[in-house]
Amino acid sequence: MLILDVYDIKKILQKTGFKDFFLELIDVLQNDYKNWDNFDKIPRVATHFPYGVIELMPISDEEFYTFKYVNGHPRNPKFDKTTVMATGQLSVIKTGEPLLLSEMTLLTALRTGATSAMAGKYLARENSSVLCLIGTGAQSEFQTLAFDTVFDIKEVRYFDIDPKTMDKFEKNIKKYGFNLTRCDSAREAVRGSDIVTTITADKANQTILTRDMIEDGMFINGVGGDCPGKTEMSKEVVEASTVFVEYLPQTKIEGEIQQVCDDFPAIELQKVIKGEKSGRKDDKEITLFDSVGFAIEDFSVLKLIYKLAKKYSTGKELDLIPVMDDPKDLFVSFEN
Ligand SMILES: NC(=O)c1ccc[n+]([C@@H]2O[C@H](COP(=O)([O-])OP(=O)(O)OC[C@H]3O[C@@H](n4cnc5c(N)ncnc54)[C@H](O)[C@@H]3O)[C@@H](O)[C@H]2O)c1
């Protein structure tokens, strides 16, 4: 079984570069979204604790089965641990044999950036060049670089309640040549932006975005509101937008739309990608991608990273499954 640790993911990204990796991942994601009806899907299994949430995210198609273990603990940085940590596995359907066990903290950040950018292709104005980030924590650089593969991002406007986190973001992203506009409030950061990404962590119903902050034609990419009782914008922002979601049964529980009535007309993104529904209709429409993170995105990134690991001979083969000459002689594992 192939094992990929964080250093292996780094090696693979050094070979591909962020841009080509994101382009290929967006391609894989789009194809998997097109194959939506052939996936066996369930809302993720979430166990809630006073400190955060731990989730299991299984999914399969005709060929592969994947699952991710992931947490979300907004207070973790106070204990020098990252808010989101993840591992994941890829298995073959035909025999059930696990092929890959991988780190997924980095892969989650990469796939979340790629999913946001893919949604942006259908939901943002084509000439979008100003990206706003509310929250400049662990996911923020990945969001910025992913959007820059789909759009020609010229300016990034950003705000975080923690100034040290904004320093960190500037240090990491300055070499990529964006005009960086550090703001004193979310309101200032949103002003004049084409794409507004909210990517904060707090186990609370926050109202970071209010209706009066939102301008005609904006694409809101709501990423941080992803649990019951954990949202980032007012109900009026949701109601003023055309809302797109990943998997409706899961987003109804976890997304911004938990604030509105059960029959709120949210559109699954897969329908737009398959050409069954339209994405953005005109330059004035306010669109909202109510992202919570769905298992198909982990499936896509695990499949791609497995292919790239084989291509670049990266990772370690470990006997996590017993190796036997006679498949019925498991006991021989204790001999010799
Ligand atoms: N939808 C998805 O697919 C997906 C994937 C990954 C992470 N997430 C979610 O995204 C969020 C961010 O993840 P992360 O790993 O970057 O977390 P992080 O803890 O590293 O960063 C979050 C940042 O938000 C800031 N923040 C909190 N409240 C704020 C406010 N009111 N205004 C401005 N800034 C504020 C914090 O200071 C922190 O720097 C989490 O809630 C996580 O659960 C969603």
The ligand as a Gaussian input file, in Angstrom:
#p B3LYP/6-31G(d) Opt

LIG

0 1
 N      -15.849000      24.419000       2.639000
 C      -14.756000      23.689000       2.638000
 O      -14.564000      22.834000       1.776000
 C      -13.702000      23.939000       3.680000
 C      -12.429000      23.347000       3.548000
 C      -11.442000      23.668000       4.476000
 C      -11.740000      24.515000       5.532000
 N      -13.000000      25.023000       5.668000
 C      -13.336000      25.949000       6.755000
 O      -12.671000      27.166000       6.470000
 C      -12.402000      27.861000       7.663000
 C      -10.970000      28.366000       7.665000
 O      -10.080000      27.285000       7.739000
 P       -8.532000      27.539000       8.052000
 O       -7.894000      26.204000       7.985000
 O       -8.019000      28.635000       7.189000
 O       -8.643000      28.046000       9.565000
 P       -7.611000      28.973000      10.379000
 O       -8.000000      28.826000      11.809000
 O       -6.214000      28.688000       9.979000
 O       -7.959000      30.472000       9.869000
 C       -9.189000      31.072000      10.124000
 C       -8.964000      32.565000      10.300000
 O      -10.243000      33.229000      10.452000
 C      -10.006000      34.375000      11.256000
 N      -11.293000      34.890000      11.719000
 C      -12.177000      34.340000      12.600000
 N      -13.250000      35.138000      12.741000
 C      -13.051000      36.190000      11.906000
 C      -13.823000      37.342000      11.599000
 N      -15.004000      37.579000      12.175000
 N      -13.336000      38.242000      10.702000
 C      -12.116000      38.030000      10.107000
 N      -11.344000      36.956000      10.378000
 C      -11.808000      36.044000      11.264000
 C       -9.092000      33.841000      12.352000
 O       -8.404000      34.891000      13.018000
 C       -8.160000      32.929000      11.557000
 O       -6.955000      33.578000      11.196000
 C      -12.735000      26.896000       8.789000
 O      -13.978000      27.269000       9.349000
 C      -12.824000      25.539000       8.122000
 O      -13.722000      24.678000       8.782000
 C      -13.978000      24.757000       4.759000

